[in-house]
C-alpha cells in the first residue's frame, strides 16, 4: 500500500498532469497572435456641402452659434444645426457650411444642411411651388375659401384645408399649383393631395406631379377567336 503512494502523488500534481511532463507528452505551444493594422479612413468633402450660399440683399440673417434665422419679403424661417456642422458668414456676405469633425455622419450632415440652408434663404426671398395634374374623366378641382375641393370619382368630393403659409391655385380645373416659402411644407401638402388618387399604371388615371413620368403596364389581351 505504501508503494502506491508515490505514483498517486505524481498523478495528483495538477501542474505536471496538465502539462503532460510526467506522461511524456509535449506541452502545446500557444499560437502566435494575429496582428491588426488600423487605418484611418478620410471622409471626402461633400460636393454639395462645399458650395457657397448666395444671400440676396432683401434677406436678413441672424446667426447664433448653431442657429440661423432668415427673414425676407415672403416670410421668416429658422434652422438649428447639429454638432457635426457649423455655418459661417464670410466677408463677401456668402454663407458656408463646414464640418466640425471627420466622421461619416458629419459628411452626410454637411451636404444635407447646406441644402436646407439654401432652401430657407431661397424660400423667404423667391419662394417655391409644386404643380399637380388631375388625369381622369370627371376629375376636377377648385378652391373654395380656405379649402381645396376635388372630385376624384368618389361618392363625395374630397375637401382639404389649406395650411397656413401656403397658397393653392387651380388652373383649367385640372391643374393644382401649391406655392409658399417653406419647401418642406409645400412638398408635404402636395404629397397628401396625390395620396388621394395615385396614378394607376394601366390608363394613367389619378393625380400626378406635372413633371412625373408614370410607367404604364400593358393590359390583358382579349381572347383570340
Helices and strands as residue ranges (DSSP letters): G 2-4, H 5-11, H 14-19, E 60-64, E 67-71, E 76-80, E 85-89, E 95-99, H 104-125, E 128-135, E 140-144, E 147-151, E 158-161, E 166-171, E 175-180, H 183-195, E 206-209
